[in-house]
Amino acid sequence: MSVLSVLKERGFIEDLTHTEALEDYLTHNRATCYIGFDPTASSLHVGSLVCIMALAHMQRHGHRPIALVGGGTGLIGDPSGKTELRKVITLEQIDENKKGIRNQLSRFLDFSDDKALLLDNAQWLTKLEYIPFLRDIGRHFSVNRMIKAESYKARMDSEDGLTFIEFNYMLLQAYDFMQLGSSYDCFLQMGGSDQWGNIVAGIDLVRRTLGKQAYGITFPLITTASGIKMGKTHKGAVWLDAQRFSPYEYYQFWVNADDADVERFLALFTFLPMEEIHQVSHLEGADLNKAKAVLAYEATKICHGEDEALKALQASVSMFGGIEIAATLLPGSSIPRGTHSAAGEESVPSTSYNKNDIVGKRLIIDLFMETNLCKSKSDARRLVQQGGAYVNDNRVAGVDQMVLESDAKADEILLRAGKKKYHKIILD
């Protein structure tokens, strides 16, 4: 099966250019393709996973992916999908962020022997001279067509409008495509659906300047069954960096997927065979929850490694009870089979406190806030008032409840917010 067929079957494709020619190109060539990544943070998040997984599928089918970090365009900010001007960051911040992004992408892509490349468009964009750029590149762009692009229309309709610096972004991204085509024989650009206008502009520039046929693929915006943008939680973004979002929390994000999302998420965010994934549509109840455990295990394994996935599975079992994973359930997964009974809690998020500093001196709601089970003290008060705050499975009675000596079981206190969020206090 061709990589394009695989991407279609697994739900990656929203739109593409030159369908038949692209299929032929990918079938008969070792193609080089690229996706741009915004370096405004030191970590990517789950919202970037569709793009990352698409590059991984391309590599698995013998093609060469390029992850293009926008060190140059990041100094401007892409208006696509945004209703306000992005915060401008410095070159030093971008350089630091690039290190974190490369580390995360290395979990998904093999960068050895140039099987994949990590490039930074600052290499060529920061060396451009303005007048030659306008003369050689700008003359190929029609302002009439540009302002019809959705990425520009949204900003022009916003209160702040579209700045001139943002207006240049389409030209720079198109220049990236031309540069990659010229230097790396890269003639396929992929990205989110909000990048369609930029990708088409790049295809046109490649044709006009290099005389080559280029191609584009866009991916759908992934939302959960409840309509929430993928990767957004009450705590904010679901980061791929273990320091920002622990492997245990990452596992819990996936295991708590809506029933209606399980089959779709298995197709998008794991490499399990589709013939196995289709069987999930027949599951319900406890059996579907077991499929969620496989989804969580596989997603965590890809992002953080198998050891961390196993620790997260064991920690989850210790919190929520045993689970049996039959050999026939998604057999392509490497999740250990059989019954998983309560084990250690090594991967449950934990914080150490001096016992004398908190027992009889600190409010329970302070601990809920400090351990990020709640975003603020007012959130912690609200949780207690709604009956959702627990200490060692005992409901917190009031917002003025103190940490007591009796709360410490073997020098540990287990906090719980709602049904599924835990944090362990270790007393020393």
C-alpha positions in Angstrom: 0.0 0.0 0.0 1.4 3.4 -0.9 2.1 6.0 1.8 -0.7 8.2 0.4 -3.2 5.4 0.7 -2.0 4.8 4.3 -2.4 8.4 5.2 -5.9 8.5 3.7 -7.0 5.3 5.4 -5.8 6.5 8.8 -7.6 9.8 8.5 -4.7 12.2 7.9 -5.8 13.8 4.7 -8.1 16.8 4.4 -7.0 18.1 1.0 -4.2 17.6 -1.5 -3.0 19.0 -4.8 -2.5 17.1 -8.1 -3.9 13.8 -6.7 -2.9 11.4 -9.5 0.5 13.1 -10.1 1.2 13.1 -6.4 0.4 9.4 -6.1 2.7 8.6 -9.1 5.4 10.8 -7.6 5.3 9.0 -4.2 5.1 5.6 -5.8 8.1 6.0 -8.1 10.5 8.3 -6.2 12.2 8.5 -2.8 10.5 11.7 -2.1 11.7 14.4 0.3 8.9 16.2 2.1 8.7 18.8 4.8 6.6 20.3 7.5 7.3 23.5 9.3 7.3 23.7 13.2 6.9 26.9 15.2 9.8 27.4 17.6 8.0 29.6 20.1 8.3 27.1 22.9 10.9 24.5 23.9 8.4 21.7 23.5 5.9 20.7 20.9 2.5 19.5 22.1 -0.2 17.0 21.2 -1.6 19.5 18.7 1.5 18.9 16.5 1.2 15.1 16.6 -0.7 14.7 13.4 2.1 16.4 11.5 4.8 14.5 13.3 3.1 11.1 12.8 2.6 12.0 9.1 6.4 12.5 8.7 7.0 9.3 10.5 4.7 7.4 8.1 6.6 9.0 5.2 9.9 7.8 6.6 8.6 4.3 7.2 7.7 4.1 3.5 11.2 5.0 2.4 10.8 8.7 1.9 12.9 11.4 3.6 11.2 13.9 5.9 12.4 17.3 6.8 11.3 19.0 10.0 11.8 22.7 9.3 12.1 24.8 12.4 10.9 28.3 11.7 13.8 30.2 13.3 13.5 32.9 10.6 9.7 33.0 10.3 9.4 32.7 14.0 10.9 36.2 14.3 7.7 37.3 12.5 4.9 35.0 13.4 2.5 33.1 11.1 -1.0 34.8 11.0 -2.6 31.5 9.9 -5.3 30.4 12.3 -4.6 33.4 14.6 -6.9 36.4 15.4 -4.1 38.4 17.1 -0.5 39.3 16.5 1.9 36.6 17.8 4.5 37.5 20.4 7.9 38.2 18.9 10.7 36.1 20.3 14.5 36.5 20.2 17.1 34.5 18.3 18.5 33.2 21.6 15.0 31.9 22.6 14.6 30.2 19.3 18.0 28.5 19.5 17.1 27.1 22.9 13.7 26.0 21.8 15.2 24.2 18.8 17.2 21.9 21.1 14.0 20.7 22.9 12.1 20.3 19.6 14.9 18.1 18.1 14.9 15.9 21.2 11.2 15.3 20.9 11.2 14.7 17.2 14.0 12.1 17.6 11.5 9.9 19.4 9.4 9.8 16.2 12.0 10.1 13.4 15.4 8.6 12.7 17.8 11.4 12.0 20.8 9.1 11.5 22.6 9.0 8.1 20.4 11.8 6.8 17.3 9.6 6.9 15.5 12.7 8.2 16.7 16.3 8.4 16.1 19.0 11.0 16.7 22.4 9.3 16.1 26.0 10.3 14.9 28.5 7.8 16.9 31.2 9.6 19.9 29.8 7.6 18.6 31.5 4.5 15.8 33.9 5.5 18.0 36.0 7.8 20.5 36.5 4.9 17.9 37.9 2.4 18.3 41.4 1.1 15.1 43.3 0.9 15.3 44.9 -2.6 16.5 41.7 -4.4 13.8 39.7 -2.5 11.1 42.1 -3.7 12.4 42.0 -7.3 13.0 38.3 -7.6 10.3 36.8 -5.3 7.7 39.5 -4.6 6.9 40.1 -8.3 5.4 36.6 -8.5 2.7 37.3 -5.9 -0.7 39.0 -6.5 -2.0 41.0 -3.6 -5.5 40.5 -4.8 -5.1 36.7 -4.4 -3.2 37.0 -1.1 -5.9 38.9 0.7 -8.5 36.3 -0.3 -6.5 33.6 1.6 -8.3 32.5 4.8 -5.2 33.0 6.9 -5.2 36.7 6.0 -9.0 37.2 6.0 -9.2 36.2 9.6 -6.6 38.7 10.7 -8.0 41.5 8.5 -11.4 41.0 10.1 -10.0 41.1 13.6 -9.9 44.2 15.8 -6.1 44.7 15.4 -6.1 44.0 11.7 -3.2 42.5 9.7 0.2 44.0 10.1 2.6 44.5 7.2 5.1 42.2 8.9 2.6 39.4 8.9 1.6 40.1 5.4 5.0 39.0 4.3 4.7 35.6 5.9 3.2 33.9 2.8 6.1 35.0 0.7 8.6 33.8 3.2 7.0 30.3 3.5 6.8 30.1 -0.2 10.5 31.0 -0.4 11.2 28.2 2.1 9.6 25.7 -0.3 11.6 27.0 -3.2 14.8 26.9 -1.2 14.2 23.3 0.0 13.3 22.3 -3.6 16.5 23.8 -4.9 18.8 22.6 -2.2 17.3 19.3 -1.1 15.0 18.1 -4.0 12.0 18.6 -1.6 8.8 19.0 -3.6 6.2 18.0 -1.1 5.0 20.3 1.7 2.5 19.1 4.3 0.8 20.9 7.1 -2.4 21.7 8.9 -5.5 22.8 7.0 -4.8 26.5 7.9 -1.6 26.2 5.8 -3.4 25.6 2.5 -3.0 29.1 1.1 0.7 29.2 2.1 1.4 25.8 0.6 -0.4 26.6 -2.7 1.6 29.8 -2.9 4.8 27.9 -2.5 3.8 25.4 -5.2 3.3 28.3 -7.6 6.6 29.9 -6.7 8.5 26.6 -7.2 6.9 26.3 -10.6 7.7 29.9 -11.6 11.3 29.9 -10.4 12.5 26.3 -10.6 10.3 25.0 -13.4 9.4 22.0 -11.2 6.1 20.4 -10.1 5.6 20.6 -6.4 2.8 19.1 -4.3 0.9 19.8 -1.1 -1.1 17.9 1.5 -3.1 19.3 4.4 -4.3 17.6 7.5 -7.6 18.2 9.3 -7.9 20.1 12.6 -8.3 17.3 15.1 -11.0 17.9 17.8 -12.2 15.5 20.4 -15.7 14.0 20.3 -16.8 16.8 22.6 -15.6 19.4 20.2 -12.5 20.5 22.1 -9.3 21.2 20.2 -6.9 18.3 20.4 -4.4 18.5 23.2 -6.2 21.1 25.3 -7.0 20.3 28.9 -8.0 22.2 32.0 -4.2 22.4 32.7 -3.4 23.8 29.3 -1.4 22.2 26.5 -0.5 18.5 26.6 3.3 18.9 26.1 5.6 16.2 24.6 8.3 17.3 27.0 8.4 15.0 30.0 9.5 17.9 32.2 6.4 19.9 31.3 3.9 17.0 31.2 5.0 13.8 32.8 4.8 10.4 31.1 2.1 9.4 33.6 0.0 12.4 32.9 0.5 11.8 29.1 -0.7 8.2 29.6 -3.7 9.5 31.5 -4.5 12.0 28.8 -4.9 9.1 26.3 -6.5 6.6 28.6 -9.2 9.2 29.4 -10.1 9.6 25.7 -13.8 9.7 24.9 -15.3 6.4 23.8 -16.1 7.9 20.4 -12.5 8.9 19.8 -10.7 5.6 20.5 -10.7 4.1 17.0 -9.8 7.4 15.4 -7.0 8.1 17.8 -5.5 4.6 17.4 -5.4 5.2 13.6 -3.8 8.7 13.9 -1.5 8.4 16.9 -0.2 4.8 16.8 1.3 2.6 14.2 -0.9 -0.4 14.9 -2.4 -2.1 11.8 -5.7 -0.8 10.6 -7.2 -4.2 10.4 -6.7 -4.5 14.1 -7.9 -1.0 14.8 -11.2 -1.5 12.9 -12.1 -4.2 15.4 -12.3 -1.6 18.2 -15.5 -0.3 16.7 -17.3 -3.5 18.0 -16.1 -3.0 21.6 -18.0 -1.3 24.4 -17.8 -0.9 28.2 -14.9 -2.6 30.0 -13.5 -4.0 26.7 -13.4 -0.5 25.2 -11.6 0.7 28.3 -8.9 -2.0 27.7 -8.5 -0.6 24.1 -8.0 2.8 25.7 -5.2 1.3 27.8 -3.5 0.0 24.6 -3.9 3.5 23.0 -2.4 5.1 26.0 0.5 2.6 26.2 1.3 2.9 22.5 1.1 6.7 22.4 3.3 7.0 25.5 5.8 4.4 24.2 6.2 6.4 21.0 6.7 9.7 22.8 8.6 8.7 25.9 9.9 5.2 25.3 8.7 1.7 26.4 10.1 1.9 29.9 8.1 5.0 30.7 5.0 3.5 29.1 5.3 0.5 31.3 5.8 2.6 34.4 2.7 4.7 33.5 0.6 1.6 33.0 1.7 0.2 36.4 1.0 3.5 38.1 -2.4 3.7 36.5 -3.2 0.2 37.7 -2.1 1.1 41.2 -4.5 4.1 41.2 -7.5 2.7 39.4 -7.3 -1.1 39.9 -6.2 -4.1 37.9 -6.9 -4.6 34.2 -6.6 -7.7 32.0 -5.2 -7.2 28.4 -6.1 -10.2 26.3 -3.7 -11.5 23.7 -6.3 -11.0 21.0 -6.9 -7.3 21.7 -4.9 -5.2 19.2 -2.2 -7.9 19.1 0.2 -5.6 17.2 0.7 -3.7 20.4 3.7 -4.5 22.7 1.7 -3.9 25.8 2.3 -6.8 28.3 -0.5 -9.3 28.1 -2.4 -10.9 31.0 -3.7 -9.4 34.2 -2.0 -6.2 35.6 -2.6 -6.0 39.3 -1.9 -3.1 41.6 1.8 -2.4 41.6 4.1 0.5 42.6 3.3 4.2 42.2 6.7 5.3 41.0 5.3 7.3 38.0 2.4 9.0 39.9 3.4 12.7 40.1 4.8 13.5 43.5 6.2 16.3 45.5 8.4 16.2 48.6 7.7 18.3 51.7 9.3 18.6 55.1 6.7 17.0 57.4 7.2 19.7 60.1 6.5 22.4 57.5 3.0 21.3 56.6 1.4 19.0 59.3 -0.8 21.3 61.4 0.4 24.3 59.5 -0.9 24.2 55.9 -4.3 24.1 54.4 -5.2 21.1 52.1 -6.3 23.5 49.4 -2.8 25.0 49.4 -1.4 21.6 48.5 -3.9 21.1 45.7 -2.8 24.4 44.2 0.9 23.9 44.6 0.8 20.4 43.0 -1.1 21.8 40.0 -4.2 19.6 40.8 -5.9 23.0 40.7 -4.8 26.1 38.8 -5.4 28.5 41.7 -6.6 28.7 45.3 -10.1 29.7 44.1 -10.2 26.6 41.9 -9.2 24.5 44.9 -11.9 26.1 47.0 -14.4 25.4 44.3 -13.3 21.7 44.1 -13.7 21.3 47.8 -17.1 22.9 47.8 -18.2 20.6 45.0 -17.1 17.5 46.8 -14.3 16.6 44.4 -11.2 16.9 46.6 -9.9 13.9 48.5 -7.1 13.0 50.8 -6.3 9.3 50.9 -9.8 8.7 49.4 -11.4 10.7 52.2 -13.4 13.7 50.9 -12.1 17.0 52.1 -14.7 18.4 54.5 -14.1 22.1 54.1 -11.8 24.8 52.6 -10.3 25.4 56.0 -9.2 21.8 56.6 -5.6 21.5 57.7 -3.1 18.8 57.0 -3.2 16.5 60.0 -0.8 13.9 61.4 -3.4 11.3 60.6 -3.3 12.1 56.9 0.3 10.8 56.7 0.2 7.1 55.8 3.8 5.7 55.9 4.9 9.3 55.4 2.8 9.8 52.3 -0.4 11.6 51.5 -2.4 10.9 48.4 -4.3 13.8 47.0 -7.1 13.3 44.4 -9.0 15.8 42.3 -12.2 14.3 40.9 -12.0 10.7 39.8 -8.8 10.5 37.9 -6.2 13.1 38.9 -3.8 12.1 41.6 -0.7 13.6 43.2 1.4 12.0 46.0 2.9 14.1 48.8 6.1 12.5 50.2 7.0 13.7 53.7 10.6 13.8 54.9 
